[in-house]
Amino acid sequence: MIATIAVFVSSSRKRNDKPMKQTTTPEQDKSRQTGKTEVSQAQPTVGRFAEIPYDQMTPEQQEACGLLIEAEGLEPGAALPSAPLKIWIRNPKLSKAVASLIGHFRPSHHSLSQRERELAVCIIASKWHTPYTIYAHETFAKNSGMPPEMIDAVISGLPASFANEREQVIYEMATALANSRWISKGLYDRAVKALGHTGITDVTVLMGFYTAVSLTVAFYDVPAPGTKI
């Protein structure tokens, strides 16, 4: 009797066990048709990231690329000039949003001098220990006329003192913010007097932007120029 039941169950399974139909998403169907997937198999060229050649960008990426080039003040058709932009272009909506901010922080488009700008950037870059960003803005700071010993102190997190009142205030507020310190009422009052709210917000948003830059190049392990990838 048991043997008869076993045979019946076995034959029932053979009749009823049918392969389950596999379902795919439209994106999977498209990737099968085109042979393209979100994960690039190309050789990394920007740290761990494989740069997208312009002729392989989507129309939206090409549009975003044009906006970034314009925001950087470069000639149409120029290549994206920095590692974070080459990475961010993978996300064209983000790149379009970032373009206007990049345009704002071009020289003479904001309230800070080039030295003041690089002072704030060097402080926040040293906070995140990203060789790519530190190397680039150490060079920019030197080109802006900042004394080498001041640059070394700022990047190394050592005490520094500036004769220029605006630079001293930017140094103090940027250092405090980068190290998650409370802004005292005295420093607040001096910053408002020296920079005004336009200057203060230029400093804080600039630091936020270069935090995004630093986190991006840190995640993709982008080295300083001249080092092996």
Helices and strands as residue ranges (DSSP letters): H 2-16, H 26-34, G 54-56, H 59-71, H 83-88, H 92-104, H 114-128, H 131-143, H 148-156, H 165-178, H 185-219
